[in-house]
Amino acid sequence: MATSAAIAGDEPATAFAKDQLKSIIERIERLEEEKKAVSDDINDIYSEAKGNGYDVKALKTIVRMRKQDPNERAEAETILETYLQALGML
């Protein structure tokens, strides 16, 4: 059985761990809120683009492609072209 001195000795560490855990959770929650706000802003821009006659699917594809390494993108495009030719789609 633990003595009251041993339990009392654990309290500051336990309190620290609880505070640290709470801080971590609150930081994650704050970032999730920021992520949601940014996502909403991005969706607003896509809606604006659609209202101006742009194809949102094409814009999303371009954004995704610009994130890729140029060599990886070129390789993916080559593979796609090869498959399209094999299927008689080009």
Rosetta blueprint (number, residue, H / E / L):
1 M L
2 A L
3 T L
4 S H
5 A H
6 A H
7 I H
8 A H
9 G H
10 D H
11 E H
12 P H
13 A H
14 T H
15 A H
16 F H
17 A H
18 K H
19 D H
20 Q H
21 L H
22 K H
23 S H
24 I H
25 I H
26 E H
27 R H
28 I H
29 E H
30 R H
31 L H
32 E H
33 E H
34 E H
35 K H
36 K H
37 A H
38 V H
39 S H
40 D H
41 D H
42 I H
43 N H
44 D H
45 I H
46 Y H
47 S H
48 E H
49 A H
50 K H
51 G H
52 N L
53 G L
54 Y L
55 D L
56 V H
57 K H
58 A H
59 L H
60 K H
61 T H
62 I H
63 V H
64 R H
65 M H
66 R H
67 K H
68 Q L
69 D L
70 P H
71 N H
72 E H
73 R H
74 A H
75 E H
76 A H
77 E H
78 T H
79 I H
80 L H
81 E H
82 T H
83 Y H
84 L H
85 Q H
86 A H
87 L L
88 G L
89 M L
90 L L
